[in-house]
């Protein structure tokens, strides 16, 4: 409640949420859990990519992020180009009107300050800048919570990202690399903290318990075409990634291992289909995960996980399952190092199936030891996120009577 008014605090959540990326939605779920536990009277709604999905899944009102519905389709005709241009102008007023209705806006996790995947400056970076700029102008506090960041080469994108961060009222990062990248881009990070990814706040059924009998090998795949600076080689990178991953899956099946293919975004379905067609074996199946919780169930039941997408890795590590990363960015390597598995990384741009099999077998030989390591690292991550939520309350809700930690609030919630 706002002090002296008896009216609830109005909280907005912002991002590419409900758009088919399970990691983004998992970050939203973690923040909603925090708000419902510590600020149950808060009125929450979203400005997001998939408002229908967010409302149906999480029960909060949601507004479409972009006025122009074809925002993420390539505009080649005059009408589409004009629509996109008009949409950018309309979104200035739509975003400002939405922001000013709130006391606080939270951007929950996600790699909103990076361009490790193909990204146009006038897409999400522009939307984030509008959010942070109008927040500063209207007095609405904007918080970037456990977000990812990376050095950005393209000047226009870098400028938008830098000013978005500068204008935010609160910033925290999901790894040291992110904070260092923002400092290198000219943002004063002296008061910014580093905490684990928000998905580590989510519960996992059966986490850390080895399946009996041993479960399948989960292989998390990705529609990987390189990063923002790899557009000229995108198809070559994708073919090399798909070929190496397919050969690895085929080798596991020939060894009699059950393989469960995982995705993390709707775009990954084409990679699953290609592998299933190339590896004609009843031992290779595909999971139909609709949420990060579904992915965590799959990885918790696995003997071992090999994954590409960042939040596939988080699901496996959070579940306490020995994991090998097909790393496409420094953030994956930083995550693996934080969880004590830094040596188990393989480059996604140069997948060598034979070398990957060697690393996989070495990982399995240390399975029991690594499960104990992950249990310890997950306990530490939980404590760190509890501290993050406490700090968030003090910063964004200073007038709130805050007498419980986040963990206590969750334990006491019905």
WOZI-V260430 format. One record per residue. N is the residue number from 1. PSI is psi in radians with two decimals (999 if undefined). D_LAST is the distance of its C-alpha to the last C-alpha in Angstrom with 2 decimals. Layout:
n = [N,N]
psi = [PSI,PSI]
d_last = [D_LAST,D_LAST]
This chain:
n = [1,2,3,4,5,6,7,8,9,10,11,12,13,14,15,16,17,18,19,20,21,22,23,24,25,26,27,28,29,30,31,32,33,34,35,36,37,38,39,40,41,42,43,44,45,46,47,48,49,50,51,52,53,54,55,56,57,58,59,60,61,62,63,64,65,66,67,68,69,70,71,72,73,74,75,76,77,78,79,80,81,82,83,84,85,86,87,88,89,90,91,92,93,94,95,96,97,98,99,100,101,102,103,104,105,106,107,108,109,110,111,112,113,114,115,116,117,118,119,120,121,122,123,124,125,126,127,128,129,130,131,132,133,134,135,136,137,138,139,140,141,142,143,144,145,146,147,148,149,150,151,152,153,154,155,156,157,158,159,160,161,162,163,164,165,166,167,168,169,170,171,172,173,174,175,176,177,178,179,180,181,182,183,184,185,186,187,188,189,190,191,192,193,194,195,196,197,198,199,200,201,202,203,204,205,206,207,208,209,210,211,212,213,214,215,216,217,218,219,220,221,222,223,224,225,226,227,228,229,230,231,232,233,234,235,236,237,238,239,240,241,242,243,244,245,246,247,248,249,250,251,252,253,254,255,256,257,258,259,260,261,262,263,264,265,266,267,268,269,270,271,272,273,274,275,276,277,278,279,280,281,282,283,284,285,286,287,288,289,290,291,292,293,294,295,296,297,298,299,300,301,302,303,304,305,306,307,308,309,310,311,312,313,314,315,316,317,318,319,320,321,322,323,324,325,326,327,328,329,330,331,332,333,334,335,336,337,338,339,340,341,342,343,344,345,346,347,348,349,350,351,352,353,354,355,356,357,358,359,360,361,362,363,364,365,366,367,368,369,370,371,372,373,374,375,376,377,378,379,380,381,382,383,384,385,386,387,388,389,390,391,392,393,394,395,396,397,398,399,400,401,402,403,404,405,406,407,408,409,410,411,412,413,414]
psi = [2.53,2.39,2.30,0.00,-0.49,0.10,2.55,2.68,2.41,2.09,2.25,2.57,2.51,2.44,-3.09,1.24,2.51,0.29,0.16,-0.11,1.99,-0.53,-0.78,-0.77,-0.55,-0.65,-0.72,-0.77,-0.69,-0.73,-0.69,-0.64,-0.74,-0.83,-0.72,-0.51,-0.77,-0.40,1.07,-0.35,-0.14,2.46,2.07,2.37,3.09,2.60,1.94,3.05,-0.61,1.32,-0.64,-0.76,-0.77,-0.75,-0.77,-0.69,-0.62,-0.09,0.47,2.58,2.57,2.55,2.50,2.38,-0.71,2.42,-0.71,2.05,-0.32,0.45,-0.71,0.25,2.53,2.23,2.00,-0.43,2.76,-0.71,-0.72,-0.69,-0.76,-0.68,-0.73,-0.76,-0.78,-0.67,-0.66,-0.68,-0.81,-0.67,-0.44,-0.85,-0.64,-0.79,-0.78,-0.75,-0.68,-0.80,-0.77,-0.26,-0.07,2.69,-0.58,2.45,2.27,2.26,1.82,1.78,-2.53,2.81,1.02,-0.24,0.52,2.93,0.78,-0.24,2.80,2.28,2.29,2.45,-0.56,0.22,-2.05,-0.65,-0.69,-0.74,-0.72,-0.70,-0.77,-0.75,-0.93,-0.64,-0.79,-0.51,-0.76,-0.70,-0.60,-0.12,0.19,2.21,2.16,2.24,2.17,1.87,2.02,0.83,2.83,2.55,2.74,2.73,2.38,2.22,-0.70,2.20,-0.78,-0.76,-0.76,-0.71,-0.78,-0.75,-0.76,-0.81,-0.54,-0.83,-0.74,-0.63,-0.24,2.57,-0.39,2.40,2.35,2.75,2.75,-0.06,2.88,-0.59,-0.67,-0.82,-0.72,-0.68,-0.72,-0.63,-0.72,-0.44,0.13,0.30,2.34,1.88,0.29,-0.58,0.06,2.43,2.84,2.24,2.88,2.86,2.52,-0.46,-0.35,-0.17,-0.14,2.57,2.65,2.07,2.26,0.31,2.41,-0.05,2.02,2.32,2.54,1.92,2.95,2.39,-3.01,3.04,2.07,2.23,1.90,2.10,2.97,2.52,1.27,2.18,0.35,-2.97,-2.92,-0.49,0.13,0.32,-0.63,-0.44,0.29,-0.82,-0.66,-0.77,-0.74,-0.78,-0.71,-0.74,-0.81,-0.73,-0.83,-0.73,-0.70,-0.77,-0.66,-0.80,-0.73,-0.73,-0.71,-0.78,-0.68,-0.42,0.03,0.27,2.43,2.35,2.30,2.01,2.30,2.66,3.05,-0.05,2.65,-0.54,-0.36,-0.18,-0.57,-0.58,-0.74,-0.81,-0.70,-0.70,-0.75,-0.64,-0.67,-0.55,1.58,1.48,2.38,-0.20,-0.26,2.04,2.93,2.38,2.61,1.39,2.21,-0.09,2.93,-0.55,-0.70,-0.73,-0.69,-0.65,-0.74,-0.81,-0.53,-0.52,-0.05,2.70,-0.70,2.69,2.40,2.09,2.72,-0.97,2.48,-0.78,-0.28,-0.74,-0.78,-0.77,-0.78,-0.78,-0.72,-0.61,-0.15,0.38,2.29,2.29,2.48,2.28,2.24,1.63,2.23,-0.06,2.82,-0.45,-0.61,-0.73,-0.65,-0.71,-0.82,-0.69,-0.73,-0.62,0.14,0.25,0.56,-0.46,-0.19,1.12,2.52,2.36,2.19,-0.46,-0.34,1.09,2.02,1.84,-0.69,-0.82,-0.67,-0.70,-0.67,-0.80,-0.69,-0.79,-0.64,-0.68,-0.78,-0.56,-0.45,0.34,-0.88,-0.75,-0.76,-0.55,-0.68,-0.72,-0.78,-0.60,-0.80,-0.77,-0.60,-0.64,-0.71,-0.76,-0.68,-0.73,-0.71,-0.71,-0.57,-0.73,-0.68,-0.79,-0.63,-0.78,-0.65,-0.73,-0.76,-0.57,-0.79,-0.44,1.00,-0.41,-0.04,2.45,1.63,1.78,-0.06,2.61,2.90,-0.75,-0.71,-0.72,-0.70,-0.67,-0.56,-0.24,2.46,999]
d_last = [20.54,24.20,25.92,28.04,27.28,23.91,23.57,20.78,21.74,22.90,22.12,24.03,23.78,27.15,28.81,30.00,26.62,26.48,30.09,29.90,29.24,26.19,26.22,26.06,23.13,21.28,21.88,20.50,17.28,16.94,17.64,15.26,12.43,13.90,14.32,10.88,9.56,12.67,14.17,11.85,14.99,17.22,19.10,19.51,22.29,24.58,28.28,28.70,30.93,29.17,27.46,27.23,25.37,22.93,22.15,21.90,19.74,17.41,17.64,19.40,23.02,25.57,29.28,31.85,32.95,36.63,38.76,41.10,39.50,41.99,41.07,40.68,43.69,47.07,49.17,52.79,54.06,54.96,52.45,49.52,50.74,51.07,47.61,46.08,48.10,47.17,43.50,43.62,44.98,42.59,39.59,40.67,40.12,37.03,35.27,36.42,35.26,31.76,31.47,32.70,29.91,27.36,26.85,25.63,26.14,24.67,26.54,24.05,26.11,28.81,32.49,33.23,36.01,37.89,40.37,40.25,40.25,42.66,41.83,43.83,43.80,43.50,40.42,37.10,38.78,40.23,36.92,35.24,38.20,37.93,34.28,35.04,38.30,36.97,34.04,36.66,38.83,36.20,34.36,31.10,29.68,29.54,27.76,28.76,25.96,26.90,29.59,32.55,36.12,39.59,43.19,44.43,48.09,48.51,49.29,47.74,44.38,44.48,45.27,42.39,39.90,41.35,41.18,37.64,36.57,38.78,37.40,33.69,32.14,30.09,30.84,29.51,30.69,29.54,32.74,35.82,38.00,36.19,36.65,40.25,40.93,39.87,41.97,44.88,44.50,44.91,41.42,40.92,38.10,38.66,35.24,33.37,31.15,30.54,27.14,26.17,25.47,22.02,21.54,21.31,17.80,16.65,15.54,18.42,18.51,21.39,22.36,25.40,26.30,29.78,30.03,32.22,34.64,34.83,33.29,35.11,36.11,33.98,36.19,34.53,37.16,37.70,40.10,41.65,44.73,44.83,43.92,45.03,48.43,49.06,49.65,53.28,52.33,49.11,50.44,52.16,49.01,47.01,49.69,49.85,46.08,45.94,48.99,47.84,44.33,45.92,48.37,45.64,43.67,46.96,47.80,44.49,45.08,48.67,47.39,45.38,41.96,39.22,38.19,35.09,35.57,32.65,32.56,30.53,32.08,33.69,37.05,36.89,37.48,41.23,41.29,39.53,42.05,44.95,43.96,43.41,46.82,48.53,47.06,47.67,45.84,43.35,41.74,40.52,37.63,35.31,31.52,30.01,27.04,25.33,22.82,22.53,19.96,22.80,25.22,23.18,23.10,26.85,27.62,25.56,27.70,30.90,33.54,34.47,33.83,36.49,35.23,36.47,33.73,31.94,28.42,29.62,30.58,27.25,25.45,27.93,27.87,24.09,24.22,26.85,29.63,33.20,34.03,37.23,37.28,39.75,39.76,40.79,40.06,39.86,36.09,35.73,38.01,36.17,32.85,34.54,36.16,32.93,31.50,34.74,36.24,38.61,41.63,40.10,40.82,43.32,44.61,43.44,46.68,48.84,47.18,49.59,48.52,50.61,49.31,45.73,46.24,47.54,44.53,42.22,44.02,43.96,40.19,39.79,42.05,39.65,36.48,35.30,36.07,34.34,31.10,31.06,31.84,29.00,26.49,27.78,27.87,24.31,23.11,25.27,24.00,20.36,21.61,23.74,21.09,18.89,22.11,22.64,19.43,20.30,23.81,22.76,20.95,24.06,26.34,24.80,22.88,25.25,24.68,20.89,19.84,18.56,17.88,15.31,16.07,14.24,13.44,12.05,9.84,8.51,8.18,6.37,3.82,0.00]
